Every structure is written in C-alpha cells, then in structure tokens.
C-alpha cells in the first residue's frame, strides 16, 4: 500500500510539473497564401537572425506551437516583411491579406498583416505606431533636404512637425510605463526606446516603477543589465579601458592617454553629421592640443579603405582606431553608442566629465578642463 501511495504522489508531482510548462501559439489566416512559409525568428543584432520555428500555409491557415521559455521580443517574418511580436503564452492571431498594386507599370505584390493577442501585443503595437509616425516625418524631412525641394518655410514647418511628433512619442512612452507596470512589453519599451535617449535618473525611475514580477522576468533583468552598463559610462564614472587597432595596425589603448584631457569620439566615414562636425572639432583641437588635449576617434566603419580615405581627406590628424566591425564594434557596445557622432570628454584621471558634446558645448566643456 505504501508503495502504491508513493507512486501516486510521484505521479501527481510529475503531472503538476507538466502543467507548469507553458507554450506559445501563433494562429494565422492567409487566403491565397498556400505553400508560403512563415518564420518565427530571434534577432541576433547587426541584421542577423536565428530561425526558431516555421509553418507552411495550408488551406489558408498556419499554426506554430512550442514550449515558450522566457517571454521575449521575437520576429514573425511573413513574405519577407518582419513583424515584431511579444511572444507569451496568450495565442497570437495573425491575419494576412495579399495586396497587389502597380509600381512603374509593373504589378507588385505585398502582404498586409494584422496582429492581435495579449495586452502585451497591444502595448507594443501602440509604441511601434508612435515610432512609425516619427519616422515618417523624419523621412519626409530627409527627402526634402536631399532633393532641394521646398522653401525654407516648408522645411521649418516640417521640422516643427517632427518636434511635435517626437514629443507625442515621449508622452506615449510615459503613459504606457505609468499604466502598465506589470507588463513585459513595458520593460522592453524602456530598454529599447528610453534607456539610450533619456537621463539615467529617468530610466532608473521607470525601472523602479515596474512590479517585482516584471523586474525578475527576463526582459526586466535585461533592462537592469542595460542600466548597469549605462552607469559604467555615465558622467562621474571611470571610462572603461579598451584596445583597438590604428590604420597602421598598431594597438592603441584608451589608457595610453592617461594624464591627458581626452575626447573619445565615435564616428564613421559614412556619417554626414559626423563630417559636418569636423570643423568644430578641429577648432577645439587646434586651440587646446598644445595644452594637453587629445582626441581618440573610434570609427564604426567596416571597410578599411573608406575609413582611411575619410581620415586623409578631412585631415583628421589625431588618434584613430577601429574594429572594422561596423555597429558590432565592441567598444561602441561597451559605451552604449546607438548613434553617431557620439563624444565623451575624459579628464586626466580617466573620469568621464561630459557627454553629448557637439557644437559650442564641446568648446565650453573642454575649456572648463583647462580653467578657461
């Protein structure tokens, strides 16, 4: 009898454990999509992806279902287009519609996708829509600037529109963070859209507003890691040391500059704003170099010829290093660089004393270090 009871208890234990295993479910409808393959992917960064699951459209439908693991951001690739989803235990419903339109006399086929599911999906969709509006205005402004179309008044109007849309995006973020502290998507939004654009104090305040459940979940832990990394390269911290190669192959370390006032400058040969900032950087360098001011430029190029040519063409006669890995540059990742130009000022003891330096602010902050 004792053995029978023990067996029943063990059986119940395993049954209980089995119930705790959660799965994700993706259910799709795609009329006319038979034979097409839908992919679930994980972003590895630098436009690289790992395929986690796939399904063939049969009789106008498709389905994916596997053990969930951690709730996280994933990519649902449909007909080549990438749709971001929050993969959780609530079924995700996908409705696809094939749309045909004429482009330059040729019929082009695309797929319109609608996603629905948990509140996590709704929150992140709201964020993406806000970001889309911001990007559309940016593209319009960029196109007008490159084509030379439109007068100054129109450009000013579009510029003001961009500022208004950007402010609206910020309000959307603030509202989502305040109203959904117990959602995984909220931690993802803070990490992806707030951490690199707002002050450390704001990011930490948002993190502290999250519930313990989300802080302990994967996306909450990931956000905490990002915050810890930001602290390492914030004003008042000792700048992390690194070693990269100069154009001639020589290894150069940041620590080689200890005892000097150093501008750590992240740039790239393809970066228009970086090149437009060059005259201002040269002005500061020429004024303070003889007093102990140095510049170490870290290029995010991935082609050596482009990098070296830009240095020579623009007469950038200071220190230069690069990993030649583009946005995968380990030093850019170490310093949480998400856009260029990005400049940090480091004092003689290796402490970061200023960030976000461009224009007159660069001259002002460097002058302060020399008591001017």
C-alpha positions in Angstrom: 0.0 0.0 0.0 2.8 2.4 0.9 4.5 1.8 -2.5 1.1 2.5 -4.2 0.7 5.8 -2.4 4.3 6.8 -3.1 3.7 6.0 -6.8 0.5 8.1 -6.8 2.3 11.0 -5.1 5.2 10.9 -7.6 2.7 10.7 -10.5 0.8 13.8 -9.1 4.1 15.6 -8.8 5.1 15.0 -12.4 1.6 15.9 -13.5 1.8 19.2 -11.6 5.2 19.9 -13.2 3.8 19.1 -16.7 1.0 21.7 -16.2 3.6 24.4 -15.5 5.1 24.0 -18.9 3.7 26.9 -21.0 3.6 27.1 -24.8 3.4 29.9 -27.3 0.7 29.6 -30.0 0.6 31.5 -33.3 -2.6 31.1 -35.4 -2.7 32.6 -38.8 -5.1 33.1 -41.7 -3.8 33.8 -45.2 -6.2 33.4 -48.0 -4.3 32.7 -51.2 -1.1 32.1 -49.2 -1.0 28.3 -49.6 2.6 27.0 -49.9 4.1 30.1 -48.4 6.3 29.7 -45.3 6.0 31.9 -42.2 9.1 32.1 -39.9 9.5 32.9 -36.3 12.9 34.4 -35.7 15.2 35.8 -33.0 17.2 38.9 -33.7 20.9 38.4 -33.1 21.8 42.0 -33.9 23.6 43.5 -36.9 20.7 42.4 -39.1 21.3 38.7 -38.3 18.5 36.3 -37.3 18.1 32.8 -35.9 15.1 30.8 -37.1 13.2 29.4 -34.2 10.1 28.0 -35.8 8.3 27.9 -39.2 4.9 26.9 -40.7 3.6 26.2 -44.2 0.3 27.9 -45.1 -2.2 25.1 -45.9 -5.8 25.7 -46.8 -5.4 29.3 -45.9 -4.1 28.8 -42.4 -0.9 28.2 -40.5 0.0 27.4 -36.9 3.1 27.3 -34.7 3.2 25.9 -31.2 6.1 25.0 -29.0 7.3 25.4 -25.3 7.6 29.1 -24.5 10.6 29.6 -22.3 11.1 33.3 -21.4 8.7 36.0 -22.6 10.6 38.0 -25.1 10.6 40.0 -28.3 10.6 37.9 -31.5 10.3 38.5 -35.2 7.4 37.0 -37.3 8.6 37.0 -40.9 5.8 36.9 -43.5 6.6 37.2 -47.2 9.9 38.9 -46.3 8.4 41.5 -44.0 9.4 41.4 -40.4 6.8 41.9 -37.7 7.8 42.3 -34.0 5.8 40.3 -31.5 5.9 39.8 -27.8 6.0 36.0 -27.5 4.0 34.9 -24.5 1.5 32.2 -23.5 -1.6 34.0 -24.9 -2.3 32.9 -28.5 -1.2 35.4 -31.2 -3.7 35.7 -34.1 -2.3 36.8 -37.5 -4.5 37.8 -40.4 -2.7 38.2 -43.7 -4.1 39.8 -46.8 -2.3 39.8 -50.2 -2.4 43.3 -51.7 -1.5 44.0 -55.4 -0.6 47.4 -56.7 1.0 48.9 -59.8 4.5 50.4 -59.5 6.1 51.9 -62.6 3.8 49.8 -64.8 4.5 46.6 -63.0 2.2 44.7 -60.7 3.8 44.4 -57.2 2.5 42.0 -54.6 2.8 42.7 -50.8 1.2 41.3 -47.7 -0.8 43.4 -45.2 -0.5 41.9 -41.7 -2.7 42.4 -38.7 -1.6 41.0 -35.3 -3.6 40.6 -32.1 -3.2 38.7 -28.9 -2.5 39.6 -25.3 -2.3 43.1 -23.8 1.5 42.8 -24.3 0.9 42.9 -28.1 -1.4 45.9 -27.8 1.1 47.9 -25.7 4.0 47.2 -28.0 1.8 47.9 -31.1 0.9 51.3 -29.6 4.7 52.1 -29.2 5.5 51.0 -32.7 2.7 53.1 -34.2 4.1 56.2 -32.4 7.6 55.4 -33.6 6.3 54.9 -37.2 4.7 58.4 -37.2 8.0 59.9 -36.0 10.0 58.0 -38.7 7.6 59.1 -41.5 8.2 62.8 -40.7 11.9 62.2 -40.5 11.9 60.5 -43.9 9.9 63.4 -45.4 12.3 66.0 -43.9 15.3 64.0 -45.2 13.9 63.6 -48.7 13.2 67.4 -48.9 16.7 68.2 -47.7 18.4 65.9 -50.2 16.2 66.8 -53.2 16.4 70.5 -52.5 12.6 70.7 -53.0 10.6 73.2 -50.9 11.5 76.5 -49.4 12.9 77.3 -46.0 9.5 77.9 -44.6 8.3 74.5 -45.6 11.4 72.9 -44.1 10.9 74.8 -40.8 7.3 73.7 -40.8 8.3 70.1 -41.3 11.0 70.4 -38.6 8.4 71.7 -36.1 6.1 68.9 -37.1 8.9 66.4 -36.3 9.5 68.0 -32.9 5.7 67.8 -32.1 5.6 64.1 -33.2 8.7 63.3 -31.1 7.1 65.0 -28.1 3.9 62.9 -28.7 6.0 59.7 -28.8 7.6 60.7 -25.4 4.1 61.2 -24.0 3.0 57.8 -25.3 6.0 56.2 -23.6 5.3 57.9 -20.3 1.7 56.9 -20.4 2.5 53.2 -21.2 5.1 53.0 -18.5 2.7 54.6 -15.9 -0.3 52.5 -16.8 1.3 49.1 -17.4 3.9 48.4 -14.8 3.1 44.7 -14.7 3.7 44.0 -18.4 6.8 42.6 -20.1 6.3 44.9 -23.0 6.8 47.9 -20.7 10.3 46.7 -19.7 11.1 46.2 -23.4 9.9 49.7 -24.3 12.1 51.3 -21.5 15.1 49.3 -22.7 14.7 49.8 -26.5 13.3 53.4 -26.6 14.2 55.1 -23.4 17.5 53.8 -22.0 19.7 55.5 -24.7 17.7 58.7 -25.1 16.9 59.9 -21.6 18.9 60.6 -18.5 20.0 57.8 -16.3 17.8 59.1 -13.5 14.7 58.9 -15.7 15.5 55.4 -16.8 16.1 54.2 -13.2 12.8 55.8 -12.1 10.9 54.0 -14.8 12.6 50.7 -13.9 11.7 51.1 -10.2 8.0 51.6 -11.2 7.9 48.1 -12.6 6.4 45.3 -10.4 8.6 42.7 -8.8 7.2 40.1 -11.2 8.5 42.1 -14.3 11.8 43.0 -12.7 12.5 39.3 -12.1 11.4 38.3 -15.6 13.8 38.0 -18.5 13.0 41.5 -20.0 13.2 43.1 -16.6 16.6 41.5 -15.9 17.8 42.6 -19.4 16.7 46.2 -18.6 18.6 46.1 -15.3 21.8 45.0 -17.1 21.4 47.9 -19.6 21.1 50.3 -16.7 24.2 48.9 -15.0 26.1 49.2 -18.3 25.0 52.8 -18.7 26.2 53.6 -15.2 29.7 52.4 -16.3 29.9 55.1 -18.9 27.9 57.9 -17.3 29.4 61.2 -16.1 31.5 60.7 -12.9 32.5 57.1 -13.8 36.0 56.0 -14.9 35.9 55.4 -18.6 36.3 51.7 -19.3 39.6 50.9 -21.0 39.8 49.2 -24.4 42.4 48.4 -27.1 41.8 48.6 -30.8 44.0 48.9 -33.9 45.1 52.1 -35.7 45.2 52.2 -39.5 48.8 51.1 -39.5 47.9 48.0 -37.4 49.4 49.3 -34.2 47.4 48.6 -31.0 46.2 51.7 -29.1 44.5 51.7 -25.7 42.5 54.4 -24.1 44.8 54.1 -21.0 47.7 55.2 -23.2 46.2 58.7 -22.9 46.1 58.8 -19.1 47.3 62.2 -17.9 45.7 64.0 -20.9 42.3 65.6 -21.4 40.8 63.2 -24.0 37.8 63.5 -26.3 36.6 60.0 -27.1 34.9 60.5 -30.5 32.6 57.8 -32.1 32.1 58.5 -35.8 32.1 56.8 -39.3 33.1 57.8 -42.8 29.5 57.4 -44.0 28.1 59.7 -41.2 27.1 63.1 -42.6 26.5 64.7 -39.2 30.0 63.5 -38.1 31.7 65.1 -41.1 29.7 68.3 -40.6 31.0 68.4 -37.0 34.7 68.1 -38.1 35.4 71.9 -38.5 34.2 72.5 -34.9 36.2 69.5 -33.5 39.3 70.8 -35.4 38.8 74.3 -33.9 38.8 72.8 -30.4 41.8 70.5 -31.1 43.9 73.4 -32.5 43.2 75.6 -29.6 43.9 73.1 -26.8 46.2 70.4 -28.2 49.4 72.1 -27.1 48.0 72.4 -23.6 47.5 68.6 -23.3 44.2 67.9 -25.2 44.0 64.8 -27.3 41.3 63.1 -29.4 40.8 59.4 -29.9 38.4 58.7 -32.7 36.7 55.3 -32.8 35.3 54.5 -36.3 32.2 52.4 -36.8 33.3 51.7 -40.4 33.5 48.1 -41.7 35.7 48.8 -44.7 39.3 50.0 -44.0 39.7 51.9 -47.3 36.7 54.1 -46.6 37.9 54.7 -43.1 41.5 55.7 -44.0 40.3 57.8 -47.0 38.0 59.8 -44.8 40.8 60.4 -42.3 43.1 61.7 -45.0 40.5 63.6 -47.0 39.4 65.5 -43.9 42.9 66.0 -42.5 42.0 64.4 -39.1 45.5 64.5 -37.6 44.8 62.8 -34.2 44.5 59.3 -32.9 42.3 56.8 -34.8 41.2 53.2 -34.1 38.6 50.8 -35.3 37.5 47.2 -35.0 36.1 47.4 -38.6 33.0 45.6 -37.4 30.5 48.5 -38.0 27.8 48.6 -35.4 29.1 45.4 -33.9 32.2 47.3 -32.7 32.8 46.0 -29.2 33.9 49.5 -27.9 30.7 51.1 -29.3 28.7 48.4 -27.4 30.8 48.9 -24.3 30.0 52.6 -24.3 26.3 52.1 -25.3 26.7 54.0 -28.5 23.4 53.9 -30.5 24.1 56.8 -32.9 27.0 58.8 -34.3 28.5 61.3 -33.7 28.9 60.5 -30.0 31.5 62.3 -27.9 32.6 61.9 -24.3 35.2 64.1 -22.5 37.6 62.3 -20.2 39.8 64.1 -17.6 43.4 63.4 -16.7 42.4 60.8 -14.1 40.3 58.9 -16.7 37.0 60.1 -15.4 34.1 60.9 -17.7 33.3 64.6 -17.2 30.8 65.3 -20.0 28.8 63.5 -22.7 26.6 64.5 -25.7 29.2 67.1 -26.9 28.6 68.9 -30.1 28.9 72.5 -31.4 29.5 75.2 -28.8 29.1 72.8 -25.9 32.2 70.9 -26.9 34.4 74.1 -26.8 32.8 75.1 -23.5 33.4 71.8 -21.7 37.0 71.4 -23.0 37.7 75.0 -21.9 36.4 74.2 -18.4 39.0 71.5 -18.1 41.8 74.0 -18.8 40.3 76.6 -16.4 39.1 78.9 -19.2 
